[in-house]
Amino acid sequence: MTGIKIDGKEIAQTVKDRVRKAVEELKSQGINPCLATILVGDNQASATYVKNKHKACEEVGIITKDFKFGSEISQLELNKKID
């Protein structure tokens, strides 16, 4: 049985190029794609995950917005901020 070599970096670049092109098309129509993230508390793993998502968005031209709240925020207060 012969294996198939998969180049993950090449595939990832192809996907990024496609997304970048789609984002440019949307922007030409007056639509600005945006990723908004909400972090509650100070979980470092979550902060790293969000940082990586923001970086990926930046690479393809997607706007990002980051909202951070302390762990003391109630669900009700958070819902009001989201609305």
N, CA, C and O atoms as a Maestro MAE file, in Angstrom:
{
 s_m_m2io_version
 :::
 2.0.0
}

f_m_ct {
 s_m_title
 :::
 protein
 m_atom[332] {
  # First column is atom index #
  i_m_mmod_type
  r_m_x_coord
  r_m_y_coord
  r_m_z_coord
  i_m_residue_number
  s_m_chain_name
  s_m_pdb_residue_name
  s_m_pdb_atom_name
  i_m_atomic_number
  :::
  1 25 0.845 -1.176 0.000 1 A "MET " " N  " 7
  2 3 0.000 0.000 0.000 1 A "MET " " CA " 6
  3 2 0.893 1.242 0.000 1 A "MET " " C  " 6
  4 15 1.823 1.353 0.799 1 A "MET " " O  " 8
  5 25 0.601 2.154 -0.891 2 A "THR " " N  " 7
  6 3 1.391 3.368 -1.028 2 A "THR " " CA " 6
  7 2 0.722 4.515 -0.282 2 A "THR " " C  " 6
  8 15 -0.483 4.735 -0.405 2 A "THR " " O  " 8
  9 25 1.509 5.229 0.480 3 A "GLY " " N  " 7
  10 3 0.980 6.372 1.211 3 A "GLY " " CA " 6
  11 2 0.927 7.616 0.340 3 A "GLY " " C  " 6
  12 15 1.589 7.702 -0.694 3 A "GLY " " O  " 8
  13 25 0.140 8.558 0.775 4 A "ILE " " N  " 7
  14 3 0.015 9.833 0.075 4 A "ILE " " CA " 6
  15 2 0.621 10.912 0.964 4 A "ILE " " C  " 6
  16 15 0.256 11.051 2.132 4 A "ILE " " O  " 8
  17 25 1.540 11.666 0.399 5 A "LYS " " N  " 7
  18 3 2.160 12.753 1.154 5 A "LYS " " CA " 6
  19 2 1.219 13.959 1.146 5 A "LYS " " C  " 6
  20 15 0.774 14.415 0.093 5 A "LYS " " O  " 8
  21 25 0.936 14.451 2.322 6 A "ILE " " N  " 7
  22 3 0.078 15.625 2.470 6 A "ILE " " CA " 6
  23 2 0.929 16.754 3.047 6 A "ILE " " C  " 6
  24 15 1.529 16.616 4.114 6 A "ILE " " O  " 8
  25 25 0.970 17.857 2.331 7 A "ASP " " N  " 7
  26 3 1.734 19.019 2.781 7 A "ASP " " CA " 6
  27 2 0.781 19.981 3.483 7 A "ASP " " C  " 6
  28 15 0.101 20.781 2.840 7 A "ASP " " O  " 8
  29 25 0.743 19.893 4.798 8 A "GLY " " N  " 7
  30 3 -0.177 20.711 5.584 8 A "GLY " " CA " 6
  31 2 0.033 22.202 5.405 8 A "GLY " " C  " 6
  32 15 -0.934 22.962 5.362 8 A "GLY " " O  " 8
  33 25 1.286 22.632 5.300 9 A "LYS " " N  " 7
  34 3 1.570 24.061 5.131 9 A "LYS " " CA " 6
  35 2 1.037 24.567 3.795 9 A "LYS " " C  " 6
  36 15 0.502 25.672 3.708 9 A "LYS " " O  " 8
  37 25 1.188 23.753 2.762 10 A "GLU " " N  " 7
  38 3 0.688 24.147 1.443 10 A "GLU " " CA " 6
  39 2 -0.840 24.223 1.444 10 A "GLU " " C  " 6
  40 15 -1.422 25.150 0.881 10 A "GLU " " O  " 8
  41 25 -1.474 23.254 2.071 11 A "ILE " " N  " 7
  42 3 -2.938 23.254 2.149 11 A "ILE " " CA " 6
  43 2 -3.421 24.462 2.942 11 A "ILE " " C  " 6
  44 15 -4.371 25.134 2.540 11 A "ILE " " O  " 8
  45 25 -2.767 24.737 4.067 12 A "ALA " " N  " 7
  46 3 -3.150 25.889 4.891 12 A "ALA " " CA " 6
  47 2 -3.012 27.187 4.106 12 A "ALA " " C  " 6
  48 15 -3.872 28.062 4.203 12 A "ALA " " O  " 8
  49 25 -1.942 27.320 3.332 13 A "GLN " " N  " 7
  50 3 -1.744 28.536 2.539 13 A "GLN " " CA " 6
  51 2 -2.824 28.667 1.473 13 A "GLN " " C  " 6
  52 15 -3.305 29.768 1.206 13 A "GLN " " O  " 8
  53 25 -3.205 27.549 0.863 14 A "THR " " N  " 7
  54 3 -4.272 27.561 -0.144 14 A "THR " " CA " 6
  55 2 -5.585 28.031 0.476 14 A "THR " " C  " 6
  56 15 -6.308 28.834 -0.114 14 A "THR " " O  " 8
  57 25 -5.882 27.528 1.664 15 A "VAL " " N  " 7
  58 3 -7.115 27.934 2.356 15 A "VAL " " CA " 6
  59 2 -7.057 29.420 2.688 15 A "VAL " " C  " 6
  60 15 -8.032 30.139 2.468 15 A "VAL " " O  " 8
  61 25 -5.930 29.890 3.213 16 A "LYS " " N  " 7
  62 3 -5.784 31.313 3.544 16 A "LYS " " CA " 6
  63 2 -5.967 32.188 2.310 16 A "LYS " " C  " 6
  64 15 -6.612 33.235 2.372 16 A "LYS " " O  " 8
  65 25 -5.400 31.756 1.195 17 A "ASP " " N  " 7
  66 3 -5.532 32.528 -0.046 17 A "ASP " " CA " 6
  67 2 -6.994 32.618 -0.480 17 A "ASP " " C  " 6
  68 15 -7.458 33.673 -0.911 17 A "ASP " " O  " 8
  69 25 -7.706 31.514 -0.364 18 A "ARG " " N  " 7
  70 3 -9.130 31.502 -0.735 18 A "ARG " " CA " 6
  71 2 -9.943 32.415 0.181 18 A "ARG " " C  " 6
  72 15 -10.804 33.166 -0.278 18 A "ARG " " O  " 8
  73 25 -9.658 32.339 1.477 19 A "VAL " " N  " 7
  74 3 -10.386 33.183 2.435 19 A "VAL " " CA " 6
  75 2 -10.059 34.650 2.186 19 A "VAL " " C  " 6
  76 15 -10.955 35.494 2.203 19 A "VAL " " O  " 8
  77 25 -8.785 34.964 1.955 20 A "ARG " " N  " 7
  78 3 -8.379 36.349 1.685 20 A "ARG " " CA " 6
  79 2 -9.125 36.894 0.465 20 A "ARG " " C  " 6
  80 15 -9.602 38.029 0.475 20 A "ARG " " O  " 8
  81 25 -9.219 36.084 -0.572 21 A "LYS " " N  " 7
  82 3 -9.924 36.497 -1.784 21 A "LYS " " CA " 6
  83 2 -11.412 36.722 -1.498 21 A "LYS " " C  " 6
  84 15 -11.997 37.691 -1.982 21 A "LYS " " O  " 8
  85 25 -12.018 35.836 -0.719 22 A "ALA " " N  " 7
  86 3 -13.434 35.987 -0.368 22 A "ALA " " CA " 6
  87 2 -13.656 37.245 0.463 22 A "ALA " " C  " 6
  88 15 -14.646 37.951 0.273 22 A "ALA " " O  " 8
  89 25 -12.733 37.527 1.386 23 A "VAL " " N  " 7
  90 3 -12.828 38.728 2.221 23 A "VAL " " CA " 6
  91 2 -12.718 39.976 1.347 23 A "VAL " " C  " 6
  92 15 -13.472 40.931 1.534 23 A "VAL " " O  " 8
  93 25 -11.792 39.973 0.404 24 A "GLU " " N  " 7
  94 3 -11.641 41.118 -0.501 24 A "GLU " " CA " 6
  95 2 -12.913 41.339 -1.318 24 A "GLU " " C  " 6
  96 15 -13.328 42.478 -1.531 24 A "GLU " " O  " 8
  97 25 -13.524 40.253 -1.771 25 A "GLU " " N  " 7
  98 3 -14.771 40.356 -2.538 25 A "GLU " " CA " 6
  99 2 -15.885 40.957 -1.678 25 A "GLU " " C  " 6
  100 15 -16.625 41.831 -2.130 25 A "GLU " " O  " 8
  101 25 -15.996 40.486 -0.444 26 A "LEU " " N  " 7
  102 3 -17.008 41.042 0.458 26 A "LEU " " CA " 6
  103 2 -16.760 42.526 0.712 26 A "LEU " " C  " 6
  104 15 -17.696 43.326 0.697 26 A "LEU " " O  " 8
  105 25 -15.516 42.889 0.941 27 A "LYS " " N  " 7
  106 3 -15.182 44.296 1.193 27 A "LYS " " CA " 6
  107 2 -15.526 45.168 -0.007 27 A "LYS " " C  " 6
  108 15 -15.948 46.313 0.154 27 A "LYS " " O  " 8
  109 25 -15.346 44.630 -1.210 28 A "SER " " N  " 7
  110 3 -15.677 45.400 -2.415 28 A "SER " " CA " 6
  111 2 -17.180 45.643 -2.524 28 A "SER " " C  " 6
  112 15 -17.622 46.533 -3.250 28 A "SER " " O  " 8
  113 25 -17.959 44.846 -1.799 29 A "GLN " " N  " 7
  114 3 -19.415 44.999 -1.777 29 A "GLN " " CA " 6
  115 2 -19.878 45.788 -0.550 29 A "GLN " " C  " 6
  116 15 -21.076 45.893 -0.289 29 A "GLN " " O  " 8
  117 25 -18.927 46.336 0.194 30 A "GLY " " N  " 7
  118 3 -19.263 47.131 1.370 30 A "GLY " " CA " 6
  119 2 -19.503 46.312 2.625 30 A "GLY " " C  " 6
  120 15 -20.023 46.831 3.613 30 A "GLY " " O  " 8
  121 25 -19.134 45.043 2.602 31 A "ILE " " N  " 7
  122 3 -19.303 44.163 3.762 31 A "ILE " " CA " 6
  123 2 -17.928 43.928 4.374 31 A "ILE " " C  " 6
  124 15 -17.017 43.447 3.699 31 A "ILE " " O  " 8
  125 25 -17.779 44.266 5.647 32 A "ASN " " N  " 7
  126 3 -16.500 44.097 6.332 32 A "ASN " " CA " 6
  127 2 -16.579 42.940 7.324 32 A "ASN " " C  " 6
  128 15 -17.113 43.107 8.421 32 A "ASN " " O  " 8
  129 25 -16.056 41.768 6.957 33 A "PRO " " N  " 7
  130 3 -16.076 40.630 7.875 33 A "PRO " " CA " 6
  131 2 -15.359 40.970 9.177 33 A "PRO " " C  " 6
  132 15 -14.338 41.657 9.179 33 A "PRO " " O  " 8
  133 25 -15.909 40.481 10.274 34 A "CYS " " N  " 7
  134 3 -15.369 40.806 11.593 34 A "CYS " " CA " 6
  135 2 -15.537 39.613 12.528 34 A "CYS " " C  " 6
  136 15 -16.570 38.942 12.510 34 A "CYS " " O  " 8
  137 25 -14.532 39.357 13.331 35 A "LEU " " N  " 7
  138 3 -14.611 38.353 14.382 35 A "LEU " " CA " 6
  139 2 -14.558 39.082 15.714 35 A "LEU " " C  " 6
  140 15 -13.586 39.779 16.007 35 A "LEU " " O  " 8
  141 25 -15.594 38.925 16.516 36 A "ALA " " N  " 7
  142 3 -15.605 39.501 17.861 36 A "ALA " " CA " 6
  143 2 -15.413 38.364 18.856 36 A "ALA " " C  " 6
  144 15 -16.097 37.344 18.786 36 A "ALA " " O  " 8
  145 25 -14.481 38.548 19.776 37 A "THR " " N  " 7
  146 3 -14.240 37.534 20.796 37 A "THR " " CA " 6
  147 2 -14.533 38.116 22.171 37 A "THR " " C  " 6
  148 15 -14.347 39.308 22.414 37 A "THR " " O  " 8
  149 25 -14.990 37.259 23.050 38 A "ILE " " N  " 7
  150 3 -15.304 37.651 24.424 38 A "ILE " " CA " 6
  151 2 -14.543 36.722 25.358 38 A "ILE " " C  " 6
  152 15 -14.692 35.502 25.292 38 A "ILE " " O  " 8
  153 25 -13.737 37.300 26.216 39 A "LEU " " N  " 7
  154 3 -13.016 36.535 27.227 39 A "LEU " " CA " 6
  155 2 -13.491 36.962 28.603 39 A "LEU " " C  " 6
  156 15 -13.554 38.151 28.916 39 A "LEU " " O  " 8
  157 25 -13.820 35.979 29.412 40 A "VAL " " N  " 7
  158 3 -14.220 36.247 30.789 40 A "VAL " " CA " 6
  159 2 -13.203 35.566 31.694 40 A "VAL " " C  " 6
  160 15 -12.953 34.367 31.570 40 A "VAL " " O  " 8
  161 25 -12.628 36.330 32.591 41 A "GLY " " N  " 7
  162 3 -11.624 35.777 33.489 41 A "GLY " " CA " 6
  163 2 -10.233 35.885 32.891 41 A "GLY " " C  " 6
  164 15 -10.000 36.644 31.951 41 A "GLY " " O  " 8
  165 25 -9.308 35.108 33.455 42 A "ASP " " N  " 7
  166 3 -7.908 35.220 33.030 42 A "ASP " " CA " 6
  167 2 -7.294 33.864 32.681 42 A "ASP " " C  " 6
  168 15 -6.144 33.592 33.026 42 A "ASP " " O  " 8
  169 25 -8.056 33.025 32.002 43 A "ASN " " N  " 7
  170 3 -7.553 31.723 31.589 43 A "ASN " " CA " 6
  171 2 -6.535 31.915 30.467 43 A "ASN " " C  " 6
  172 15 -6.882 32.363 29.374 43 A "ASN " " O  " 8
  173 25 -5.285 31.575 30.741 44 A "GLN " " N  " 7
  174 3 -4.206 31.819 29.782 44 A "GLN " " CA " 6
  175 2 -4.379 31.010 28.504 44 A "GLN " " C  " 6
  176 15 -4.064 31.500 27.419 44 A "GLN " " O  " 8
  177 25 -4.873 29.786 28.611 45 A "ALA " " N  " 7
  178 3 -5.076 28.960 27.416 45 A "ALA " " CA " 6
  179 2 -6.116 29.598 26.499 45 A "ALA " " C  " 6
  180 15 -5.947 29.615 25.280 45 A "ALA " " O  " 8
  181 25 -7.182 30.118 27.079 46 A "SER " " N  " 7
  182 3 -8.212 30.788 26.282 46 A "SER " " CA " 6
  183 2 -7.661 32.052 25.637 46 A "SER " " C  " 6
  184 15 -7.955 32.344 24.478 46 A "SER " " O  " 8
  185 25 -6.866 32.795 26.386 47 A "ALA " " N  " 7
  186 3 -6.273 34.026 25.850 47 A "ALA " " CA " 6
  187 2 -5.348 33.715 24.674 47 A "ALA " " C  " 6
  188 15 -5.332 34.450 23.687 47 A "ALA " " O  " 8
  189 25 -4.591 32.647 24.773 48 A "THR " " N  " 7
  190 3 -3.702 32.242 23.682 48 A "THR " " CA " 6
  191 2 -4.504 31.821 22.463 48 A "THR " " C  " 6
  192 15 -4.157 32.172 21.336 48 A "THR " " O  " 8
  193 25 -5.570 31.075 22.685 49 A "TYR " " N  " 7
  194 3 -6.440 30.644 21.586 49 A "TYR " " CA " 6
  195 2 -7.002 31.862 20.848 49 A "TYR " " C  " 6
  196 15 -6.968 31.923 19.619 49 A "TYR " " O  " 8
  197 25 -7.517 32.823 21.605 50 A "VAL " " N  " 7
  198 3 -8.099 34.031 21.009 50 A "VAL " " CA " 6
  199 2 -7.027 34.822 20.262 50 A "VAL " " C  " 6
  200 15 -7.274 35.324 19.165 50 A "VAL " " O  " 8
  201 25 -5.851 34.933 20.850 51 A "LYS " " N  " 7
  202 3 -4.747 35.648 20.197 51 A "LYS " " CA " 6
  203 2 -4.434 35.016 18.837 51 A "LYS " " C  " 6
  204 15 -4.215 35.725 17.855 51 A "LYS " " O  " 8
  205 25 -4.413 33.700 18.786 52 A "ASN " " N  " 7
  206 3 -4.130 33.005 17.528 52 A "ASN " " CA " 6
  207 2 -5.240 33.218 16.504 52 A "ASN " " C  " 6
  208 15 -4.961 33.341 15.312 52 A "ASN " " O  " 8
  209 25 -6.483 33.262 16.946 53 A "LYS " " N  " 7
  210 3 -7.605 33.519 16.030 53 A "LYS " " CA " 6
  211 2 -7.511 34.937 15.463 53 A "LYS " " C  " 6
  212 15 -7.747 35.152 14.274 53 A "LYS " " O  " 8
  213 25 -7.168 35.892 16.313 54 A "HIS " " N  " 7
  214 3 -7.017 37.279 15.856 54 A "HIS " " CA " 6
  215 2 -5.875 37.386 14.841 54 A "HIS " " C  " 6
  216 15 -5.989 38.100 13.845 54 A "HIS " " O  " 8
  217 25 -4.791 36.683 15.095 55 A "LYS " " N  " 7
  218 3 -3.654 36.700 14.172 55 A "LYS " " CA " 6
  219 2 -4.060 36.112 12.821 55 A "LYS " " C  " 6
  220 15 -3.724 36.668 11.776 55 A "LYS " " O  " 8
  221 25 -4.777 34.997 12.839 56 A "ALA " " N  " 7
  222 3 -5.225 34.363 11.592 56 A "ALA " " CA " 6
  223 2 -6.155 35.293 10.819 56 A "ALA " " C  " 6
  224 15 -6.072 35.379 9.594 56 A "ALA " " O  " 8
  225 25 -7.035 35.985 11.529 57 A "CYS " " N  " 7
  226 3 -7.943 36.932 10.878 57 A "CYS " " CA " 6
  227 2 -7.163 38.072 10.237 57 A "CYS " " C  " 6
  228 15 -7.443 38.470 9.106 57 A "CYS " " O  " 8
  229 25 -6.194 38.588 10.963 58 A "GLU " " N  " 7
  230 3 -5.377 39.694 10.452 58 A "GLU " " CA " 6
  231 2 -4.682 39.295 9.149 58 A "GLU " " C  " 6
  232 15 -4.556 40.108 8.234 58 A "GLU " " O  " 8
  233 25 -4.237 38.050 9.070 59 A "GLU " " N  " 7
  234 3 -3.522 37.569 7.883 59 A "GLU " " CA " 6
  235 2 -4.391 37.548 6.631 59 A "GLU " " C  " 6
  236 15 -3.874 37.618 5.516 59 A "GLU " " O  " 8
  237 25 -5.707 37.453 6.808 60 A "VAL " " N  " 7
  238 3 -6.605 37.381 5.644 60 A "VAL " " CA " 6
  239 2 -7.481 38.620 5.500 60 A "VAL " " C  " 6
  240 15 -8.359 38.663 4.638 60 A "VAL " " O  " 8
  241 25 -7.248 39.632 6.343 61 A "GLY " " N  " 7
  242 3 -7.961 40.895 6.205 61 A "GLY " " CA " 6
  243 2 -9.273 41.000 6.951 61 A "GLY " " C  " 6
  244 15 -10.082 41.881 6.660 61 A "GLY " " O  " 8
  245 25 -9.496 40.118 7.906 62 A "ILE " " N  " 7
  246 3 -10.723 40.171 8.704 62 A "ILE " " CA " 6
  247 2 -10.478 41.052 9.928 62 A "ILE " " C  " 6
  248 15 -9.477 40.896 10.628 62 A "ILE " " O  " 8
  249 25 -11.396 41.972 10.173 63 A "ILE " " N  " 7
  250 3 -11.332 42.858 11.337 63 A "ILE " " CA " 6
  251 2 -11.597 42.028 12.593 63 A "ILE " " C  " 6
  252 15 -12.392 41.089 12.559 63 A "ILE " " O  " 8
  253 25 -10.942 42.368 13.691 64 A "THR " " N  " 7
  254 3 -11.210 41.681 14.956 64 A "THR " " CA " 6
  255 2 -11.535 42.697 16.043 64 A "THR " " C  " 6
  256 15 -11.041 43.824 16.046 64 A "THR " " O  " 8
  257 25 -12.366 42.264 16.946 65 A "LYS " " N  " 7
  258 3 -12.695 43.056 18.131 65 A "LYS " " CA " 6
  259 2 -12.585 42.126 19.328 65 A "LYS " " C  " 6
  260 15 -13.072 40.996 19.293 65 A "LYS " " O  " 8
  261 25 -11.951 42.600 20.374 66 A "ASP " " N  " 7
  262 3 -11.691 41.785 21.553 66 A "ASP " " CA " 6
  263 2 -12.345 42.437 22.766 66 A "ASP " " C  " 6
  264 15 -12.087 43.602 23.072 66 A "ASP " " O  " 8
  265 25 -13.182 41.687 23.442 67 A "PHE " " N  " 7
  266 3 -13.852 42.178 24.642 67 A "PHE " " CA " 6
  267 2 -13.426 41.306 25.812 67 A "PHE " " C  " 6
  268 15 -13.583 40.086 25.773 67 A "PHE " " O  " 8
  269 25 -12.886 41.935 26.858 68 A "LYS " " N  " 7
  270 3 -12.408 41.201 28.029 68 A "LYS " " CA " 6
  271 2 -13.156 41.679 29.266 68 A "LYS " " C  " 6
  272 15 -13.377 42.874 29.461 68 A "LYS " " O  " 8
  273 25 -13.535 40.717 30.089 69 A "PHE " " N  " 7
  274 3 -14.251 41.017 31.322 69 A "PHE " " CA " 6
  275 2 -13.641 40.201 32.454 69 A "PHE " " C  " 6
  276 15 -13.139 39.097 32.246 69 A "PHE " " O  " 8
  277 25 -13.695 40.763 33.645 70 A "GLY " " N  " 7
  278 3 -13.213 40.049 34.816 70 A "GLY " " CA " 6
  279 2 -14.139 38.897 35.170 70 A "GLY " " C  " 6
  280 15 -15.295 38.862 34.750 70 A "GLY " " O  " 8
  281 25 -13.627 37.971 35.932 71 A "SER " " N  " 7
  282 3 -14.404 36.788 36.296 71 A "SER " " CA " 6
  283 2 -15.589 37.119 37.199 71 A "SER " " C  " 6
  284 15 -16.470 36.284 37.402 71 A "SER " " O  " 8
  285 25 -15.611 38.329 37.738 72 A "GLU " " N  " 7
  286 3 -16.710 38.711 38.633 72 A "GLU " " CA " 6
  287 2 -17.977 39.123 37.879 72 A "GLU " " C  " 6
  288 15 -19.022 39.308 38.504 72 A "GLU " " O  " 8
  289 25 -17.910 39.271 36.558 73 A "ILE " " N  " 7
  290 3 -19.086 39.700 35.795 73 A "ILE " " CA " 6
  291 2 -20.167 38.620 35.853 73 A "ILE " " C  " 6
  292 15 -19.877 37.431 35.720 73 A "ILE " " O  " 8
  293 25 -21.395 39.040 36.050 74 A "SER " " N  " 7
  294 3 -22.504 38.075 36.102 74 A "SER " " CA " 6
  295 2 -22.966 37.743 34.686 74 A "SER " " C  " 6
  296 15 -22.678 38.474 33.738 74 A "SER " " O  " 8
  297 25 -23.678 36.645 34.560 75 A "GLN " " N  " 7
  298 3 -24.211 36.254 33.258 75 A "GLN " " CA " 6
  299 2 -25.142 37.336 32.724 75 A "GLN " " C  " 6
  300 15 -25.129 37.637 31.530 75 A "GLN " " O  " 8
  301 25 -25.942 37.917 33.601 76 A "LEU " " N  " 7
  302 3 -26.876 38.969 33.195 76 A "LEU " " CA " 6
  303 2 -26.122 40.187 32.654 76 A "LEU " " C  " 6
  304 15 -26.472 40.726 31.604 76 A "LEU " " O  " 8
  305 25 -25.088 40.613 33.377 77 A "GLU " " N  " 7
  306 3 -24.286 41.754 32.915 77 A "GLU " " CA " 6
  307 2 -23.621 41.449 31.572 77 A "GLU " " C  " 6
  308 15 -23.580 42.299 30.683 77 A "GLU " " O  " 8
  309 25 -23.110 40.243 31.438 78 A "LEU " " N  " 7
  310 3 -22.452 39.846 30.193 78 A "LEU " " CA " 6
  311 2 -23.445 39.851 29.034 78 A "LEU " " C  " 6
  312 15 -23.130 40.323 27.941 78 A "LEU " " O  " 8
  313 25 -24.632 39.328 29.274 79 A "ASN " " N  " 7
  314 3 -25.667 39.330 28.232 79 A "ASN " " CA " 6
  315 2 -25.997 40.751 27.791 79 A "ASN " " C  " 6
  316 15 -26.197 41.005 26.603 79 A "ASN " " O  " 8
  317 25 -26.053 41.675 28.743 80 A "LYS " " N  " 7
  318 3 -26.340 43.074 28.401 80 A "LYS " " CA " 6
  319 2 -25.225 43.665 27.540 80 A "LYS " " C  " 6
  320 15 -25.494 44.427 26.612 80 A "LYS " " O  " 8
  321 25 -23.987 43.320 27.842 81 A "LYS " " N  " 7
  322 3 -22.851 43.823 27.063 81 A "LYS " " CA " 6
  323 2 -22.901 43.286 25.634 81 A "LYS " " C  " 6
  324 15 -22.568 43.992 24.682 81 A "LYS " " O  " 8
  325 25 -23.320 42.034 25.498 82 A "ILE " " N  " 7
  326 3 -23.372 41.400 24.181 82 A "ILE " " CA " 6
  327 2 -24.477 41.999 23.336 82 A "ILE " " C  " 6
  328 15 -24.300 42.223 22.139 82 A "ILE " " O  " 8
  329 25 -25.609 42.259 23.952 83 A "ASP " " N  " 7
  330 3 -26.734 42.843 23.211 83 A "ASP " " CA " 6
  331 2 -26.379 44.241 22.799 83 A "ASP " " C  " 6
  332 15 -27.185 44.920 22.162 83 A "ASP " " O  " 8
  :::
 }
 m_bond[331] {
  # First column is bond index #
  i_m_from
  i_m_to
  i_m_order
  :::
  1 1 2 1
  2 2 3 1
  3 3 4 2
  4 3 5 1
  5 5 6 1
  6 6 7 1
  7 7 8 2
  8 7 9 1
  9 9 10 1
  10 10 11 1
  11 11 12 2
  12 11 13 1
  13 13 14 1
  14 14 15 1
  15 15 16 2
  16 15 17 1
  17 17 18 1
  18 18 19 1
  19 19 20 2
  20 19 21 1
  21 21 22 1
  22 22 23 1
  23 23 24 2
  24 23 25 1
  25 25 26 1
  26 26 27 1
  27 27 28 2
  28 27 29 1
  29 29 30 1
  30 30 31 1
  31 31 32 2
  32 31 33 1
  33 33 34 1
  34 34 35 1
  35 35 36 2
  36 35 37 1
  37 37 38 1
  38 38 39 1
  39 39 40 2
  40 39 41 1
  41 41 42 1
  42 42 43 1
  43 43 44 2
  44 43 45 1
  45 45 46 1
  46 46 47 1
  47 47 48 2
  48 47 49 1
  49 49 50 1
  50 50 51 1
  51 51 52 2
  52 51 53 1
  53 53 54 1
  54 54 55 1
  55 55 56 2
  56 55 57 1
  57 57 58 1
  58 58 59 1
  59 59 60 2
  60 59 61 1
  61 61 62 1
  62 62 63 1
  63 63 64 2
  64 63 65 1
  65 65 66 1
  66 66 67 1
  67 67 68 2
  68 67 69 1
  69 69 70 1
  70 70 71 1
  71 71 72 2
  72 71 73 1
  73 73 74 1
  74 74 75 1
  75 75 76 2
  76 75 77 1
  77 77 78 1
  78 78 79 1
  79 79 80 2
  80 79 81 1
  81 81 82 1
  82 82 83 1
  83 83 84 2
  84 83 85 1
  85 85 86 1
  86 86 87 1
  87 87 88 2
  88 87 89 1
  89 89 90 1
  90 90 91 1
  91 91 92 2
  92 91 93 1
  93 93 94 1
  94 94 95 1
  95 95 96 2
  96 95 97 1
  97 97 98 1
  98 98 99 1
  99 99 100 2
  100 99 101 1
  101 101 102 1
  102 102 103 1
  103 103 104 2
  104 103 105 1
  105 105 106 1
  106 106 107 1
  107 107 108 2
  108 107 109 1
  109 109 110 1
  110 110 111 1
  111 111 112 2
  112 111 113 1
  113 113 114 1
  114 114 115 1
  115 115 116 2
  116 115 117 1
  117 117 118 1
  118 118 119 1
  119 119 120 2
  120 119 121 1
  121 121 122 1
  122 122 123 1
  123 123 124 2
  124 123 125 1
  125 125 126 1
  126 126 127 1
  127 127 128 2
  128 127 129 1
  129 129 130 1
  130 130 131 1
  131 131 132 2
  132 131 133 1
  133 133 134 1
  134 134 135 1
  135 135 136 2
  136 135 137 1
  137 137 138 1
  138 138 139 1
  139 139 140 2
  140 139 141 1
  141 141 142 1
  142 142 143 1
  143 143 144 2
  144 143 145 1
  145 145 146 1
  146 146 147 1
  147 147 148 2
  148 147 149 1
  149 149 150 1
  150 150 151 1
  151 151 152 2
  152 151 153 1
  153 153 154 1
  154 154 155 1
  155 155 156 2
  156 155 157 1
  157 157 158 1
  158 158 159 1
  159 159 160 2
  160 159 161 1
  161 161 162 1
  162 162 163 1
  163 163 164 2
  164 163 165 1
  165 165 166 1
  166 166 167 1
  167 167 168 2
  168 167 169 1
  169 169 170 1
  170 170 171 1
  171 171 172 2
  172 171 173 1
  173 173 174 1
  174 174 175 1
  175 175 176 2
  176 175 177 1
  177 177 178 1
  178 178 179 1
  179 179 180 2
  180 179 181 1
  181 181 182 1
  182 182 183 1
  183 183 184 2
  184 183 185 1
  185 185 186 1
  186 186 187 1
  187 187 188 2
  188 187 189 1
  189 189 190 1
  190 190 191 1
  191 191 192 2
  192 191 193 1
  193 193 194 1
  194 194 195 1
  195 195 196 2
  196 195 197 1
  197 197 198 1
  198 198 199 1
  199 199 200 2
  200 199 201 1
  201 201 202 1
  202 202 203 1
  203 203 204 2
  204 203 205 1
  205 205 206 1
  206 206 207 1
  207 207 208 2
  208 207 209 1
  209 209 210 1
  210 210 211 1
  211 211 212 2
  212 211 213 1
  213 213 214 1
  214 214 215 1
  215 215 216 2
  216 215 217 1
  217 217 218 1
  218 218 219 1
  219 219 220 2
  220 219 221 1
  221 221 222 1
  222 222 223 1
  223 223 224 2
  224 223 225 1
  225 225 226 1
  226 226 227 1
  227 227 228 2
  228 227 229 1
  229 229 230 1
  230 230 231 1
  231 231 232 2
  232 231 233 1
  233 233 234 1
  234 234 235 1
  235 235 236 2
  236 235 237 1
  237 237 238 1
  238 238 239 1
  239 239 240 2
  240 239 241 1
  241 241 242 1
  242 242 243 1
  243 243 244 2
  244 243 245 1
  245 245 246 1
  246 246 247 1
  247 247 248 2
  248 247 249 1
  249 249 250 1
  250 250 251 1
  251 251 252 2
  252 251 253 1
  253 253 254 1
  254 254 255 1
  255 255 256 2
  256 255 257 1
  257 257 258 1
  258 258 259 1
  259 259 260 2
  260 259 261 1
  261 261 262 1
  262 262 263 1
  263 263 264 2
  264 263 265 1
  265 265 266 1
  266 266 267 1
  267 267 268 2
  268 267 269 1
  269 269 270 1
  270 270 271 1
  271 271 272 2
  272 271 273 1
  273 273 274 1
  274 274 275 1
  275 275 276 2
  276 275 277 1
  277 277 278 1
  278 278 279 1
  279 279 280 2
  280 279 281 1
  281 281 282 1
  282 282 283 1
  283 283 284 2
  284 283 285 1
  285 285 286 1
  286 286 287 1
  287 287 288 2
  288 287 289 1
  289 289 290 1
  290 290 291 1
  291 291 292 2
  292 291 293 1
  293 293 294 1
  294 294 295 1
  295 295 296 2
  296 295 297 1
  297 297 298 1
  298 298 299 1
  299 299 300 2
  300 299 301 1
  301 301 302 1
  302 302 303 1
  303 303 304 2
  304 303 305 1
  305 305 306 1
  306 306 307 1
  307 307 308 2
  308 307 309 1
  309 309 310 1
  310 310 311 1
  311 311 312 2
  312 311 313 1
  313 313 314 1
  314 314 315 1
  315 315 316 2
  316 315 317 1
  317 317 318 1
  318 318 319 1
  319 319 320 2
  320 319 321 1
  321 321 322 1
  322 322 323 1
  323 323 324 2
  324 323 325 1
  325 325 326 1
  326 326 327 1
  327 327 328 2
  328 327 329 1
  329 329 330 1
  330 330 331 1
  331 331 332 2
  :::
 }
}
